[in-house]
């Protein structure tokens, strides 16, 4: 007469990026499908600013509003087991390289706050995640939402994932078990009882924010002279009439290897809107030989990307989607059309960009850097990843959502983590039909009890008024 139900389970994944932090609450049925949870996003809350820039004494202020907001979405019976998982990405990976002590202090501060909160957490689920993990998790997110991992098919049934952030970029796709030996950076995972082999490559310092810094450093190396405290630098990827001032602190990132940060010089980057020159400088950043000769650092060898990549379908999200949306490049486009839109943006003056922003829905967008970002994305896909033809580009979908859910690494990280999170204990529950029958029987029993009570009362009353006849 009883069935088994499982209490829903909840966990929040914290995506601590280089420019902001997303805190995403997920839920899945306590019972899992072949040991993997079918995860659903419940709530998203964000905090501005990267975790690496947050003072230790302000960590509580940074997290608390989103923690309280998310906790309110959890059902009462599930709250005691709700977990939090924290993954810091490329911004913290860079800090770990430049100041490992501070990076360790930040992670310790995060754990300290978690201990004081109402959430459960495991030490191993709080830390700086590797770029390869970020890439694999992005692949899981994409294919979980596409429902291509619910049952095992061929590698052609799944789609690859491209993630472009502020400090790094990732590319990942499935390879067959037989070809694993032909690739480096392949990571085996198990989802819904099936085994997958995922190629995942991450490039630190090649996100759009750090690449813009490297672009300006390359211009300084080419043009600057030792004379003067303020030096004008022609910037072909910035609009005619625009300018940007930078001094030594701006170039203090580990991503800038050039020795241009000494002294008190100020560099005034003067926009020229010169598209051919913009193409040349960005190619220099991504061409291994030119990058190495210029000693720009973090140069990428194209041999790290298998030729097979260009033959696969991909979903390109994060900055890929933001850039293409602002450039009015369709979700599925062709290479020549994308380049035409980028070129048109690069040839606009600062005054014309003011007009563009006035009619734009994205008022926070810095249109002065959109030419650089668009051409950087174009060169990354065309020259490094090998998408060189219009046909190649039709294999890419530029979007931040599938099935009304945000693409990124956090959902995939959560889905994979459910493999290690124990299923919630089952709770017996009476089935509807037997339970209804019991209610009916109970009502009948009560009515019969009332009837017998009334009958007994009448009998007693009659017995009291009975007089025996004389003998």
C-alpha positions as CSV (number, residue, x, y, z in Angstrom):
1,X,0.0,0.0,0.0
2,X,3.0,2.3,0.3
3,X,5.2,3.8,-2.4
4,X,8.7,5.4,-2.0
5,X,9.3,9.1,-2.6
6,X,12.6,11.0,-2.4
7,X,13.1,14.5,-1.0
8,X,14.4,16.9,-3.6
9,X,18.1,17.8,-3.2
10,X,19.6,21.2,-3.6
11,X,23.0,22.6,-4.1
12,X,24.4,26.0,-5.1
13,X,27.4,26.3,-7.5
14,X,29.4,29.5,-7.1
15,X,31.1,30.6,-10.4
16,X,33.7,33.0,-9.2
17,X,34.9,34.7,-12.4
18,X,37.4,37.4,-13.1
19,X,34.8,40.2,-13.3
20,X,31.8,38.9,-11.3
21,X,30.5,36.0,-9.4
22,X,27.3,34.0,-10.3
23,X,25.6,31.9,-7.6
24,X,23.3,29.4,-9.1
25,X,20.9,27.3,-7.1
26,X,20.1,23.8,-8.6
27,X,17.8,21.0,-7.6
28,X,17.3,17.4,-8.7
29,X,15.1,14.5,-7.5
30,X,16.6,12.6,-4.6
31,X,16.4,9.5,-6.8
32,X,19.0,9.6,-9.6
33,X,19.1,8.2,-13.1
34,X,21.9,5.7,-13.4
35,X,23.6,7.5,-10.5
36,X,23.4,11.0,-12.2
37,X,21.0,13.7,-11.1
38,X,18.7,15.3,-13.6
39,X,19.5,18.9,-12.5
40,X,17.3,21.9,-12.9
41,X,18.3,25.5,-12.4
42,X,16.1,27.2,-9.7
43,X,17.6,30.6,-9.1
44,X,20.5,32.8,-10.2
45,X,22.0,35.7,-8.1
46,X,25.2,37.6,-9.0
47,X,27.7,39.7,-7.1
48,X,29.7,42.3,-9.0
49,X,33.5,42.3,-9.0
50,X,35.9,39.3,-9.1
51,X,36.5,37.4,-5.8
52,X,40.2,38.1,-6.2
53,X,39.6,41.8,-5.6
54,X,37.4,41.4,-2.5
55,X,39.0,42.3,0.8
56,X,39.0,39.4,3.3
57,X,36.9,41.4,5.8
58,X,34.3,42.0,3.1
59,X,33.7,38.4,2.0
60,X,30.6,38.1,4.2
61,X,29.2,41.3,2.7
62,X,30.0,40.0,-0.8
63,X,28.2,36.6,-0.4
64,X,25.4,37.1,2.2
65,X,22.7,38.8,0.0
66,X,22.8,36.0,-2.6
67,X,23.1,33.2,0.1
68,X,20.0,34.5,1.9
69,X,18.1,35.0,-1.3
70,X,18.9,31.5,-2.6
71,X,18.2,29.8,0.7
72,X,14.6,31.1,0.6
73,X,14.0,29.0,-2.5
74,X,14.8,25.7,-0.8
75,X,12.0,23.6,0.7
76,X,12.1,23.2,4.4
77,X,12.6,19.5,4.4
78,X,15.7,19.9,2.1
79,X,17.5,22.7,3.8
80,X,19.6,20.7,6.3
81,X,21.3,18.9,3.4
82,X,21.7,21.8,0.9
83,X,25.3,22.0,-0.2
84,X,27.4,24.8,-1.7
85,X,30.2,24.2,-4.2
86,X,32.7,27.0,-5.1
87,X,34.8,27.2,-8.2
88,X,37.1,30.1,-8.9
89,X,38.2,30.4,-12.5
90,X,40.9,32.2,-14.5
91,X,41.0,35.4,-12.5
92,X,42.0,33.4,-9.4
93,X,44.3,31.1,-11.5
94,X,46.2,34.3,-12.5
95,X,46.3,35.5,-8.8
96,X,47.7,32.0,-7.8
97,X,50.6,32.6,-10.2
98,X,51.4,36.1,-9.1
99,X,50.5,36.0,-5.4
100,X,49.9,32.4,-4.2
101,X,49.7,33.6,-0.5
102,X,46.9,36.0,-1.3
103,X,45.1,33.4,-3.4
104,X,45.3,30.9,-0.5
105,X,44.0,33.6,1.9
106,X,41.0,34.3,-0.4
107,X,40.0,30.5,-0.5
108,X,40.5,30.3,3.3
109,X,38.2,33.3,3.8
110,X,35.6,31.7,1.5
111,X,35.7,28.5,3.5
112,X,35.4,30.4,6.8
113,X,32.3,32.2,5.6
114,X,30.8,28.9,4.5
115,X,31.3,27.4,8.0
116,X,29.2,30.2,9.5
117,X,26.4,29.8,6.9
118,X,23.4,27.5,6.9
119,X,24.9,25.5,4.0
120,X,26.8,22.3,4.0
121,X,30.1,22.1,2.1
122,X,33.0,19.8,1.6
123,X,36.6,21.1,1.6
124,X,37.4,19.5,-1.7
125,X,34.5,21.3,-3.4
126,X,35.9,24.8,-2.6
127,X,38.9,25.9,-4.6
128,X,40.4,27.1,-7.9
129,X,39.3,24.9,-10.7
130,X,41.6,24.0,-13.6
131,X,40.9,25.3,-17.1
132,X,40.4,21.8,-18.3
133,X,37.7,21.2,-15.7
134,X,36.0,24.4,-16.8
135,X,36.1,23.1,-20.4
136,X,34.8,19.6,-19.6
137,X,32.0,21.1,-17.4
138,X,31.0,23.4,-20.3
139,X,30.7,20.4,-22.5
140,X,28.5,18.6,-20.0
141,X,26.2,21.6,-19.7
142,X,25.8,21.9,-23.4
143,X,25.0,18.2,-24.0
144,X,22.9,17.8,-20.9
145,X,20.6,20.6,-22.1
146,X,20.6,19.2,-25.6
147,X,19.7,15.8,-24.0
148,X,22.4,14.0,-26.0
149,X,24.0,12.4,-22.9
150,X,20.8,10.8,-21.6
151,X,21.6,7.8,-23.8
152,X,24.9,6.9,-25.4
153,X,25.3,7.5,-29.2
154,X,28.2,8.2,-31.4
155,X,30.6,11.2,-31.0
156,X,28.8,12.9,-33.9
157,X,25.6,13.0,-31.8
158,X,27.2,15.4,-29.2
159,X,28.2,19.0,-29.7
160,X,31.4,20.7,-28.7
161,X,31.6,23.8,-26.4
162,X,33.5,27.0,-26.8
163,X,33.7,29.4,-23.8
164,X,35.2,32.8,-24.0
165,X,35.7,34.6,-20.7
166,X,37.6,37.6,-19.4
167,X,40.9,35.9,-18.6
168,X,40.8,32.6,-20.5
169,X,39.1,30.7,-23.2
170,X,38.2,27.0,-23.5
171,X,37.3,24.5,-26.3
172,X,36.0,21.0,-25.7
173,X,34.5,18.2,-27.6
174,X,34.0,14.4,-27.4
175,X,36.4,11.9,-29.0
176,X,36.0,8.2,-29.5
177,X,37.7,5.8,-27.1
178,X,39.7,4.4,-30.0
179,X,41.2,7.8,-30.8
180,X,42.1,8.8,-27.2
181,X,45.7,7.9,-27.9
182,X,45.9,10.4,-30.7
183,X,45.0,13.3,-28.5
184,X,46.4,15.1,-25.5
185,X,44.2,16.6,-22.8
186,X,41.5,13.9,-22.9
187,X,39.4,13.4,-19.8
188,X,37.1,10.4,-19.2
189,X,33.8,11.1,-17.4
190,X,30.7,9.0,-16.6
191,X,27.2,10.4,-17.0
192,X,23.9,8.5,-16.7
193,X,25.9,5.2,-16.7
194,X,27.7,6.0,-20.0
195,X,31.4,6.7,-20.5
196,X,32.6,9.7,-22.5
197,X,36.1,10.9,-23.5
198,X,36.3,14.7,-23.7
199,X,39.1,16.7,-25.3
200,X,39.5,19.9,-23.3
201,X,42.0,22.7,-23.9
202,X,42.1,26.0,-22.0
203,X,44.2,29.0,-22.8
204,X,45.0,31.3,-19.9
205,X,45.5,35.0,-20.7
206,X,43.4,34.6,-23.9
207,X,40.1,35.9,-22.6
208,X,38.9,39.2,-24.0
209,X,39.9,41.4,-21.1
210,X,43.5,40.0,-20.8
211,X,43.8,39.9,-24.6
212,X,42.9,43.6,-24.9
213,X,45.7,44.3,-22.4
214,X,48.2,42.2,-24.4
215,X,47.1,44.0,-27.6
216,X,47.9,47.4,-26.0
217,X,51.2,46.0,-24.7
218,X,52.1,44.9,-28.3
219,X,51.4,48.4,-29.6
220,X,53.7,49.9,-26.9
221,X,56.5,47.5,-27.9
222,X,56.1,48.5,-31.6
223,X,55.8,52.2,-31.2
224,X,57.1,53.6,-27.9
225,X,60.4,55.5,-27.6
226,X,62.3,56.1,-24.3
227,X,61.7,59.8,-24.5
228,X,58.9,61.7,-22.6
229,X,56.7,60.8,-19.7
230,X,53.5,60.7,-21.9
231,X,53.6,58.8,-25.1
232,X,51.0,58.7,-27.8
233,X,50.3,55.2,-29.2
234,X,48.2,54.7,-32.4
235,X,45.6,52.1,-31.7
236,X,44.0,50.7,-34.9
237,X,41.3,48.6,-33.1
238,X,39.9,51.6,-31.3
239,X,37.6,54.3,-32.9
240,X,38.9,57.4,-34.6
241,X,38.5,60.2,-32.0
242,X,38.8,57.9,-29.0
243,X,41.6,57.6,-26.6
244,X,42.6,55.5,-23.6
245,X,45.2,56.4,-21.0
246,X,47.2,53.7,-19.2
247,X,50.3,53.6,-16.9
248,X,52.4,50.9,-15.3
249,X,49.7,49.4,-13.0
250,X,47.5,48.7,-16.0
251,X,50.1,46.3,-17.4
252,X,50.9,44.6,-14.2
253,X,49.1,41.4,-15.2
254,X,51.1,38.2,-15.5
255,X,49.7,38.0,-19.0
256,X,51.9,40.9,-20.1
257,X,55.4,39.6,-20.3
258,X,56.9,42.7,-22.0
259,X,59.1,44.9,-19.9
260,X,57.0,48.0,-20.3
261,X,55.9,48.6,-16.7
262,X,58.9,50.4,-15.3
263,X,59.0,54.1,-14.6
264,X,56.2,56.6,-14.5
265,X,55.3,56.8,-18.2
266,X,51.7,57.3,-19.3
267,X,50.6,55.8,-22.6
268,X,47.8,57.6,-24.5
269,X,46.2,55.1,-26.9
270,X,44.8,57.2,-29.7
271,X,42.1,55.4,-31.8
272,X,42.7,55.4,-35.6
273,X,40.0,52.9,-36.7
274,X,42.3,51.2,-39.1
275,X,40.9,47.8,-39.8
276,X,43.8,46.3,-41.8
277,X,46.2,47.3,-39.0
278,X,43.8,46.0,-36.4
279,X,43.8,42.6,-38.2
280,X,47.6,42.6,-38.3
281,X,48.1,43.2,-34.6
282,X,45.6,40.7,-33.4
283,X,47.0,38.1,-35.7
284,X,50.3,38.8,-34.1
285,X,48.8,37.9,-30.7
286,X,47.5,34.6,-31.9
287,X,50.2,33.6,-34.4
288,X,52.7,31.4,-32.5
289,X,55.8,32.5,-34.5
290,X,55.0,36.2,-34.5
291,X,53.9,36.2,-30.8
292,X,57.1,34.4,-29.8
293,X,59.4,36.7,-31.9
294,X,57.8,39.7,-30.2
295,X,58.2,38.1,-26.8
296,X,54.6,38.8,-25.9
297,X,54.3,35.7,-23.8
298,X,51.5,33.0,-23.5
299,X,51.8,32.3,-27.2
300,X,49.5,29.5,-28.4
301,X,50.8,26.7,-30.6
302,X,48.0,25.7,-33.1
303,X,49.1,22.1,-32.8
304,X,47.3,22.1,-29.5
305,X,44.0,22.1,-31.4
306,X,43.2,18.9,-33.2
307,X,42.2,19.2,-36.9
308,X,39.1,17.3,-36.0
309,X,37.6,20.3,-34.2
310,X,36.6,22.1,-37.4
311,X,34.5,19.1,-38.4
312,X,32.4,19.1,-35.3
313,X,29.3,21.1,-34.2
314,X,29.9,23.7,-31.4
315,X,27.9,26.0,-29.1
316,X,29.9,29.2,-28.5
317,X,28.8,31.0,-25.3
318,X,29.7,33.7,-22.8
319,X,31.7,36.5,-24.5
320,X,31.1,34.8,-27.9
321,X,27.4,35.4,-27.5
322,X,27.7,38.9,-26.0
323,X,30.0,40.1,-28.8
324,X,28.0,38.6,-31.7
325,X,24.8,40.0,-30.3
326,X,26.2,43.5,-30.0
327,X,27.6,43.2,-33.5
328,X,24.2,41.9,-34.8
329,X,25.8,38.7,-36.0
330,X,23.1,35.9,-36.2
331,X,23.3,32.9,-33.9
332,X,24.2,30.8,-36.9
333,X,26.3,32.9,-39.4
334,X,28.8,32.6,-42.2
335,X,32.4,33.8,-41.9
336,X,32.1,36.5,-44.6
337,X,29.0,38.1,-43.0
338,X,30.6,38.1,-39.6
339,X,33.7,39.8,-40.9
340,X,31.6,42.4,-42.7
341,X,29.9,43.3,-39.5
342,X,33.2,43.5,-37.6
343,X,34.8,45.6,-40.2
344,X,31.8,48.0,-40.2
345,X,32.2,48.4,-36.4
346,X,35.9,49.0,-36.6
347,X,35.5,51.8,-39.2
348,X,33.0,53.8,-37.0
349,X,34.2,57.0,-35.3
350,X,33.7,57.7,-31.6
351,X,30.9,60.1,-32.5
352,X,29.2,57.4,-34.5
353,X,29.5,54.9,-31.6
354,X,27.6,57.4,-29.4
355,X,24.7,57.1,-31.8
356,X,25.0,53.3,-31.9
357,X,24.9,53.2,-28.1
358,X,21.9,55.6,-28.0
359,X,19.7,53.1,-29.8
360,X,21.2,50.0,-28.3
361,X,19.4,47.8,-25.7
362,X,22.7,47.2,-24.0
363,X,23.5,50.5,-22.4
364,X,26.4,49.0,-20.3
365,X,28.3,47.9,-23.4
366,X,31.7,49.7,-24.0
367,X,31.4,50.1,-27.7
368,X,34.9,51.6,-27.9
369,X,36.3,48.0,-27.4
370,X,33.8,46.1,-29.5
371,X,35.9,46.3,-32.7
372,X,38.8,44.7,-30.8
373,X,36.6,42.0,-29.2
374,X,34.9,41.2,-32.5
375,X,38.2,40.9,-34.5
376,X,39.8,39.0,-31.7
377,X,37.0,36.4,-31.6
378,X,37.1,36.2,-35.4
379,X,40.9,35.6,-35.5
380,X,40.6,33.1,-32.6
381,X,38.0,31.0,-34.5
382,X,39.6,31.4,-38.0
383,X,43.3,31.2,-37.4
384,X,43.7,29.2,-34.2
385,X,40.8,26.9,-34.2
386,X,40.7,26.5,-38.0
387,X,37.2,27.7,-39.0
388,X,38.3,29.2,-42.2
389,X,35.3,29.0,-44.5
390,X,31.7,30.0,-44.6
391,X,30.7,26.4,-44.3
392,X,32.9,25.9,-41.2
393,X,31.2,28.8,-39.5
394,X,27.7,27.3,-40.0
395,X,28.8,24.5,-37.5
396,X,28.9,27.1,-34.7
397,X,25.9,28.4,-32.8
398,X,26.6,31.7,-30.9
399,X,24.2,31.6,-28.0
400,X,24.1,31.8,-24.2
401,X,21.0,29.6,-23.8
402,X,19.7,26.2,-24.6
403,X,16.1,25.3,-23.5
404,X,15.9,28.6,-21.6
405,X,18.9,27.7,-19.5
406,X,22.2,29.6,-19.4
407,X,25.2,27.9,-20.9
408,X,28.4,27.8,-18.9
409,X,30.5,25.5,-16.8
410,X,28.5,25.6,-13.5
411,X,25.5,23.4,-14.6
412,X,27.8,20.7,-16.0
413,X,29.9,20.9,-12.8
414,X,26.8,20.3,-10.8
415,X,25.5,17.4,-13.0
416,X,28.9,15.8,-12.7
417,X,29.0,16.4,-8.9
418,X,25.7,14.5,-8.4
419,X,27.7,11.4,-9.2
420,X,29.4,11.8,-5.8
421,X,26.5,13.2,-3.8
422,X,24.5,10.4,-2.1
423,X,20.9,10.1,-3.0
424,X,18.4,11.4,-0.4
425,X,16.9,8.7,1.8
426,X,13.5,7.5,0.6
427,X,10.3,8.3,2.5
428,X,7.4,5.8,2.5
429,X,4.2,7.4,1.2
430,X,0.8,5.8,0.9
431,X,-0.5,5.5,-2.6
432,X,-3.5,7.6,-3.5
433,X,-6.1,4.8,-4.0
434,X,-5.3,2.8,-0.8
435,X,-5.1,6.0,1.2
436,X,-8.5,7.1,-0.1
437,X,-10.0,3.7,0.8
438,X,-8.7,4.0,4.3
439,X,-10.3,7.4,4.6
440,X,-13.7,6.0,3.5
441,X,-13.4,3.1,6.0
442,X,-12.5,5.5,8.7
443,X,-15.6,7.6,7.9
444,X,-17.8,4.5,7.9
445,X,-16.3,3.5,11.2
446,X,-17.1,6.9,12.8
447,X,-20.6,6.8,11.4
448,X,-21.2,3.3,12.8
449,X,-19.8,4.4,16.1
450,X,-22.2,7.3,16.3
451,X,-25.1,5.0,15.2
452,X,-24.3,2.4,17.9
453,X,-24.0,5.1,20.5
454,X,-27.4,6.5,19.7
455,X,-28.9,3.0,19.7
456,X,-27.3,2.2,23.0
457,X,-28.7,5.4,24.5
458,X,-32.2,4.6,23.4
459,X,-32.0,1.1,24.8
460,X,-30.7,2.4,28.1
461,X,-33.5,4.9,28.3
462,X,-36.2,2.3,27.7
463,X,-34.7,0.0,30.2
464,X,-34.8,2.7,32.9
465,X,-38.6,3.3,32.4
466,X,-39.5,-0.4,32.5
467,X,-41.7,-1.5,35.5
468,X,-42.0,-5.2,36.6
469,X,-45.5,-6.5,36.8
470,X,-46.7,-7.7,40.3
471,X,-46.6,-11.4,40.8
